Amino acid sequence: MADTTLMSIPGQVDPVPVARDITPREDGRVDLIGLPKKDIAALFEGAGLDARQAKLRSKQVFHWLYHRGVTDFEAMTDIAKTMRPWLAERFVIGRPEVVEAQHSTDGTRKWLLKTADGHEFEMVFIPDADRGTLCVSSQVGCTLNCRFCHTGTMRLVRNLTPGEIVGQVMLARDALGEWPKGKMDFAEEESEAEYTADGRLLTNIVMMGMGEPLYNFDNVKSALQLVMDGDGLALSKRRITLSTSGVVPAMERCGEEIGVNLAVSLHAVSKDIRDEIVPINKKYGIEELLQACADYPGASNARRITFEYVMLKDKNDSDEDARELVRLLKEYKLPAKVNLIPFNPWPGAVYECSSPERIKAFSNIVFEGGISAPVRTPRGRDIDAACGQLKTAAEKKSRAELDREAAMAAAAD
């Protein structure tokens, strides 16, 4: 039975996340994905190993989980054969369940995933000539209700756990065939030829999927620490970007404790328009947000802050808007890059995408102001690419199937 308890929706205060580090399993086993070495060691010790054995086994298991990507304890060849069933009885190596997978003609891949307690969320892989970016979700649904965002039409159900967040990266590596090959059992006779890794397709991670990452700070931090761990997935923090709609109190903490690149969903330069399309602006206004960006630890010309700006016809796309954007970024002396995003319509959306000519004119004004303003190429539009669309489409399909089954049952009666 799925846990459908809803998290509280924020009013004048930020939402308090449900305290959940691990989703309990019906079989009583503990999923090790999402746990750091010290927590794995503590579990092993609690299950009966002495402290020295627990520390050694946790190091071995951690290596197999995050460096080799195995999903079966039997594959851990440097662990005694008698030990492997002991592990399998008590623990499990999880992955999110794949409900649906889609592959676009432009190479974009999108997955609808399901948690162990029955909640659905999405992830997207976007390949480019020189990189491959995985867009990772942090929550089931969202509480911010940004009017241009399809996920904003969904209720916030709960935060994803560290395992469910890092599990997306693991699943993407599974799908892309990007785990090293070879025995890796620490035997002296292992040759370099037996240990090979394919050319990496997944090079970058963006926390831009479903949910607001800074409203799930602790779990996102724990997951990204595993991604950045040199003994784990070993992805540089310079290749990870966290996107926020502007949770100002958590931004400095993000820079200090996680240290990844920052992207900010700006989308408007006036209070009235941003209040409308990004309602969190009523709590943390543009000036407060930009000051937090100016204070972000580690921001520099070498590590610019990215400002996301979705192009909405006759709403935020005028020449005056472009000039005000330049003025604001210069006033706060921000090392900035602006990503101009053509709006990806979805059924029921109240906005239209700006014309290509309007987007180009807007981009030119920002460029002439000395700020990089590339136009993001629309990707995956043939596979429900707007965040949240795949989940909604699957839910509709499920309801239709249920209706057909009900009709058939009635006819049979």
HELIX and SHEET records of a PDB file:
HELIX    1   1 LYS A   37  GLY A   46  1                                  10    
HELIX    2   2 ALA A   51  HIS A   63  1                                  13    
HELIX    3   3 TRP A   64  ARG A   68  3                                   5    
HELIX    4   4 PHE A   73  ALA A   75  5                                   3    
HELIX    5   5 MET A   83  ARG A   90  1                                   8    
HELIX    6   6 THR A  151  THR A  153  5                                   3    
HELIX    7   7 PRO A  162  LEU A  176  1                                  15    
HELIX    8   8 GLU A  192  GLU A  194  5                                   3    
HELIX    9   9 PRO A  213  ASN A  216  5                                   4    
HELIX   10  10 PHE A  217  MET A  228  1                                  12    
HELIX   11  11 LYS A  237  ARG A  239  5                                   3    
HELIX   12  12 VAL A  248  GLU A  257  1                                  10    
HELIX   13  13 LYS A  271  ILE A  277  1                                   7    
HELIX   14  14 PRO A  279  LYS A  282  5                                   4    
HELIX   15  15 ILE A  286  ALA A  294  1                                   9    
HELIX   16  16 ASP A  319  GLU A  331  1                                  13    
HELIX   17  17 PRO A  356  GLU A  368  1                                  13    
HELIX   18  18 ARG A  381  ILE A  383  5                                   3    
HELIX   19  19 GLN A  389  ALA A  412  1                                  24    
SHEET    1   A 2 VAL A  30  ASP A  31  0                                        
SHEET    2   A 2 PHE A  91  VAL A  92  1                                        
SHEET    1   B 9 GLU A  97  HIS A 103  0                                        
SHEET    2   B 9 ARG A 109  LYS A 114 -1                                        
SHEET    3   B 9 GLU A 120  PRO A 127 -1                                        
SHEET    4   B 9 GLY A 132  CYS A 135 -1                                        
SHEET    5   B 9 ASN A 204  MET A 207  1                                        
SHEET    6   B 9 ILE A 240  THR A 244  1                                        
SHEET    7   B 9 ASN A 261  SER A 265  1                                        
SHEET    8   B 9 ILE A 305  MET A 311  1                                        
SHEET    9   B 9 ALA A 336  PRO A 342  1                                        
SHEET    1   C 2 GLN A 139  VAL A 140  0                                        
SHEET    2   C 2 ARG A 158  ASN A 159 -1                                        
END                                                                             
